[in-house]
Every structure is written in structure tokens, then in C-alpha cells.
């Protein structure tokens, strides 16, 4: 059974940076399509960015130029580098994985989430 766990969340001032990690066990993350999601208070969960199995990445417009997805195959870990953070980025962030090459729903595995809070 594949398990995912996020880390790296915390409290940061607007304009600051954080790097989130998603560590996979029970599988090799390079064989899956991956995505980062977030859910803010009172809002629906939304995708932030995703990674195709071939390594290509994509992002929603609100985070383009600020967020970057990368990975470390040796550590079986995916990262989300978040720069120029805004208060509206405050949310619980989740990583997800899909058995297949394309990052589309449904996702097969989810992490428990990590809290990111951006103060104004």
C-alpha cells in the first residue's frame, strides 16, 4: 500500500517562502502522476499544480511564477517550492498520486495534509 505524508508547512509572513515535501513509501513516486492540492477555510479543495509521469508540470494561474514542483527520485519525495506567498495562499496543502501517466482524477493515494498560514 502506497502512503504519502506531507511536511514543511508553517507560519510565514506575506512575501515569504516555504518548501513543502511529500514523501512516498510503499512505491516509487517516479512511476506515478502527482499533484498538489489545497483547501482554504470555507472553500472547496482545489488543485495547485501537477506533475505528469514524464516529469512535465503545470500550475493554476494564481500560483504561476510563484510555485514550483520538483522531485528527488533517490529520496522518493516530491516538493512544492512556494515563493512570494500571499494571505490567500493560507490553506491545508495535500499531495496526491495516481497510478498512471496523467495527473487527472481520480487520485489513488492522498497524504493527510500540512497547514500553511500566511500572515499579512
C-alpha positions in Angstrom: 0.0 0.0 0.0 1.4 3.4 -1.0 1.4 6.0 1.7 2.1 9.7 1.3 3.0 12.2 4.1 3.4 16.0 3.7 5.8 18.2 5.8 7.2 21.7 5.7 4.1 23.7 6.5 4.1 26.5 9.0 3.5 30.2 9.6 5.1 32.8 7.3 4.7 36.5 6.6 3.4 37.7 3.2 6.2 37.7 0.7 8.0 34.9 2.4 8.7 31.3 1.2 8.1 27.7 2.2 9.1 24.4 0.7 6.6 21.5 1.2 7.7 17.9 0.9 5.7 14.8 0.0 7.4 11.6 1.0 6.2 8.3 -0.6 6.5 4.9 0.9 5.5 1.5 -0.5 6.0 2.7 -4.1 8.2 4.7 -6.4 6.9 8.2 -7.0 8.5 8.5 -10.4 6.1 5.8 -11.7 3.0 7.9 -10.7 1.4 11.1 -11.8 1.4 13.5 -8.9 -0.4 16.7 -7.8 -0.6 19.2 -5.0 -4.0 20.4 -3.7 -5.1 22.9 -1.1 -8.2 23.7 0.8 -8.7 27.1 2.5 -11.2 27.7 5.3 -14.7 27.8 3.8 -13.6 26.9 0.3 -13.6 23.8 -1.9 -10.4 21.8 -2.4 -8.5 23.0 -5.5 -5.6 21.7 -7.4 -2.5 23.9 -7.2 -0.1 22.1 -9.6 0.5 18.7 -11.0 3.3 16.6 -12.5 2.9 14.1 -15.3 4.8 10.8 -15.0 7.2 12.0 -17.7 8.1 15.0 -15.5 6.2 17.8 -17.1 4.5 20.1 -14.7 1.5 22.6 -14.8 0.0 25.2 -12.4 -3.1 27.1 -11.9 -2.9 30.8 -12.9 -3.0 32.2 -9.4 0.3 30.5 -8.5 2.2 30.6 -11.8 5.6 32.2 -11.4 5.5 31.7 -7.6 5.2 27.9 -7.0 7.4 25.2 -8.5 7.0 21.4 -8.3 10.2 19.2 -8.3 11.2 15.8 -7.2 14.1 13.7 -5.8 13.9 10.1 -7.1 16.6 8.9 -4.7 14.5 10.2 -1.7 11.2 9.2 -3.3 10.0 12.7 -2.5 8.1 15.5 -4.3 8.5 19.1 -3.4 6.4 22.3 -3.7 8.5 25.4 -3.5 6.3 28.4 -2.7 7.7 31.9 -3.1 6.1 35.4 -2.7 3.4 33.9 -0.5 0.1 35.8 -0.1 -2.5 35.6 2.7 -4.9 34.0 0.2 -2.4 31.0 0.0 -3.4 30.1 3.5 -4.8 26.5 3.4 -4.1 22.9 4.2 -1.9 21.5 1.5 -2.2 17.9 0.3 -0.2 15.7 -2.1 -1.9 13.1 -4.2 -0.7 10.3 -6.5 -2.4 8.5 -9.4 -1.5 5.1 -10.9 -1.0 6.3 -14.4 0.9 8.8 -16.6 -1.6 11.7 -16.5 -2.5 13.8 -13.4 -6.3 13.7 -13.6 -9.0 12.5 -11.2 -9.5 10.1 -9.5 -6.3 10.0 -7.4 -5.5 6.8 -5.8 -3.4 8.0 -2.8 -3.6 11.1 -0.5 -1.5 12.5 2.3 -3.0 13.8 5.5 -2.1 17.4 4.7 0.1 20.1 6.2 -1.1 23.6 7.3 0.3 26.7 5.6 -0.6 30.1 7.2 0.4 33.4 5.6 0.1 36.5 7.7 -0.5 40.0 6.4 
